[in-house]
Amino acid sequence: MTGFARVTGEADWGSWAFEAKSVNGRSLDVRGNVPGGFEGVERAVKQTASKMFARGNIQIGLRIEVASGGEMLSVNHDALQQLLRAFEKASGHAADLGAIASLMGIKGVVENGQNSTRAVASDEVVAALQAGGDELVRQLNKARLEEGGALNDMLSGYLDEMERAVAQADSLAGEQPRLLKARLEKQLAELEASDKVDGERLAAEVALSVAKADVREELDRLRAHIESARGLLEQGGPIGRKLDFLSQEFNREANTLCSKSASLDLTNAGLALKGLVDQFKEQAANVE
């Protein structure tokens, strides 16, 4: 399901903004993009999202701006120590103050200004951002639920139309035996062979054709699938996969209905039903 959410906050050290975007997906895939030093926040938000959602591709981003008063130096001590060891190995002596100053000028050893997000990654800040991440997931869930309400109405409308199409097909299906008999008699007449086929043989052929063209089972299954789909919509929760399966079953029965049809009207009813099934399937793909 699609959805968007944005949560912002400010503090003495700076400001932050969380954003989350959700699009359709057959399974759940949560990905994050956070500044260095806040990987723990990313993991926490992903865990919260995994508990809240069952399907969808979700992108979560965090942007941090350090306040001007919080522009402090942040030294990457691990990188600096590696450079010092490399210097000593190459020169054969320990680095003096001039060498250390040169090494600290290498990109990535010292950061400052707004790039120095690691400098503000205290436990208090991390806790505040995790709370913001939890609120972000709640807001995203709210947005998805609002879309879900609209989808529910749309899918219910398609089911109502499918039910009417099935009822129309049922009223037309009663003409199948008469139409099939008339078709066989016409074919025999065109072959000028009607006098060579006795009445009992003709009746047997008509009965066999009618049995093969009987669509009552397809119509009964269509009605049952419609009721199942309505039950799922009332049930709620992660029902997208089940609706997708029902869409396939709808399509199978509609195809069989068209293949067994002996009249243009029944064929048109089956084609109309197939169109509704396609629309239902397209929207069901948006359901979690």
N, C-alpha and C positions, 0 to 999 in steps of 0.2 A: 504494500500500500504506500501511497505517496504521502508526504507530509513535510512540514518545515517548522523549525522552532529556533528561537534566538533568546539567549539570556545574557544579561550584562551586569557588571558590578564595578564599584570603585572603592578604593581604600587609600590610605596615606601613601602607600608605596607605588600606586598606579591604578590602572583600570584593566578590565578584561572583558572579553566577549566570546561566548560559546555559540556556535551555530550547528544545527543538525539538519541534514536533508535525507529523506527516505524515498526510495523508488521501489518499484515492484521487483520481486525476486522469488525464485522457487524455494530458496532456503534463506537462512539468516546469515548475513555477512556484514559485520560491523567493523569499520575502519576509522582510525583516528589520525589527526595531524596536530601535534602540540609542540610548543617550544621545548628546547633542551632543558632538562632538569625537572620536567613535569610528566615523565613517563608513568609514574605511579598514578597520577590523576587520570591519564588515558586508560590504564588498566581498570581502574575503579568504575569509570563511566561505561566501559565496554561490558563489564560484569553486570551492571545495573540494566543496560539495554538488553543483554542476553536473557535476563530474567523476565523482562517486560514484553519482549516481542518474540514471535516464532518465525516470521518470514520477512524478507525485505533486504535491500542493499542500503545500508545506512552509513553516511559519511558524517563524522563529527570533527569539527575544527575548533581550536582554541587560539585566540589572538590576545597577546598581552602587551601593554604599553607601560613601561616603567616611568614614573613621575620624574620630572626634572630634578627634584631634590633627592631622588633615589638613584641617580646616576653615579654609581660607585664602581670601582674597579673589581673585576672578577678574574682571578688568576687560575688557570688550569694547571694545577701543581703536577699532575701526572705528566703532562706534555713537557713542562719545564724541566722536570727531573730527567726525562729521557734525553732532552737536548743537552743538559749539563754532563750527563754520562758520555754522550757522544763527543762533546767538546774535549773532555778530559782524555778520552781514549785517543782522539786525533792529535791533541797538542802535547800530551804527556804531563800536563800539570792542571791543577784546579783552576776553575774560571775565576778571574778577578771581577771587580765591580763593573768595569767597562764591558767585559764579555757577557756578564749576566744581563746588563742593560740591553745589549744587542740582541741576546737571545729572547728577552721578553718583548722585543719589538716584532718578533715573528708572528704572523697571523695565527690566531687561535690560542696563543698563550695567554694574552690579556684581552679582555673584552670590557667595553664600557658603554655608557649611554643606554639607548633603548634595546640594544642587542644583548645587554647583560641581564637576561631574564633569570639566569641561574643564580644571580646575586640575591634575588628576592624569594627564592624557592625555600622559604622556611616552613616548618611544620604548620604554623598558623595559616600561612598563605595557601599551602597545599590543601589543608582542611576546608578552607573557604571555597576553593575552586572545586573540590569534590562535591561540596554541597550544591554549588552552582551546576555541576554536571548532573546531579540527581534531579534538580529542577528542570534542566534541559530535557532529560528523558521523559519526565512527566508531561511537559508541554508538547513534546513530539507525540506522545501517546494520545494526548487530547486532540491534537490536529488529525491524527489518523482515525480516531473514533468519530470525529465529525464527518470525515470523508466516508467512513464506514456506514454512518446513518444514511447518507445520500445514496450510497451503493445499495444498501438494503432496500430502499424504496424503489430504486431502478430495477433491481433483480426481481423483486416481488411483482412489479408491473409486467416484466417479461413472462413470469410464470402465469399470471392471469391471462395474458394473450395466448400463451401456449395452450392453456386449458381450453380456451375458446376454439382454438384451431383443432384440437383433438375432438372436441364436441362436434365441430363441423365435419371432420373426417368420419366420425362415427355415424352421422346421419347419412353420409354419402355411401358408406360401406355396405349398407343394406341393398344397394343396387347392383352389387358385384355379381351375384348369381344370374340375374336376368341379362346383364350386359355380356357376360361370358357365354351364355347359351346363344344369345343373338349373334355373337361373333363367330362361334363354331358353325352355326347354321349358314351364315353368310359365306364362310370359307368353303363349306361343303357345296353350296350352290354354285360358287365360282368355279369349283372343280368339276361341276356337273356329276357329282358322285353321291348326291343325297339319296338316290334310289338304291345305292349299294350298301348303305349303312342302316341297319334296323334301328328301331326306336330304343331298344334296350341298350345297344352299344352307344348310341348318342347320349342317353341319360347317364351312362357310366362315365363317359368322357367329360360331360358337364360337371358331374359330381367330383371327379378328380381335379378338374381345373378350379372349381370353387374351393376345394380343400386347400389347394396350393395358394390360392389368392385370398384366403381368409386372413383378415388383418385384426381380428378381435384381440389376439394375444399382444400384438404390438401396441394397440390402443390401451389395453389394460396396463401394460408395463409403463407406457408413457404417463398414465395417470398416477401410477405408484411412484415414479421418479419425481413427478411434480410435488407430490405430498412429501417425499423425502427431502427435497430441496427446501420446501417451506419449513419443515421441521428443523433443518440445519440453520436457516436464517433466524428462527426464533431462539434456537439454542445459543447462538453467538459463539465467541471464542475463535480459535484458529481453525476455520472450516474451509479455507481456500482449496486445499488439496481434494477434499471430498466433493466440493462443488465442481472442480475440474473433472473428476471422475464421472459425476453425474452428467456433465456436459457431453462427454464421450458417449454415454449410454443414450442420451437424448438423440444424438446425431445418428447412432446406429439404428434406432427404431424408426426414425424419420426416413432414413435411406431405404429400409426394408418396406416401409409403407408405400413409398414412391415406386419401388420395383414391383410390388404386387398389384398396383393400381390398374383397374380395367377401364377407367374413365378419366377424361381430361380434368374434370372438376376435382376428383380425389387426388390426382397428381398435383394440381395447383395447391390444394390444401396441404399436401406433404411438403411442397417446396416452400410455402409460406412458413410452415413449421420449422423447416431447416434454416430459414433466414432468422427466425427468432432464436433458435438454438445458437447460431453463430454470434448473435448479439449478446446472448446470455453468457456464452463462454468467454467472450472478449472482456466483459465486465467482471466475471468471476475471477479472472486472472489478477485483478486488483485487490482481491480479498486476502487477508492474512491467513 
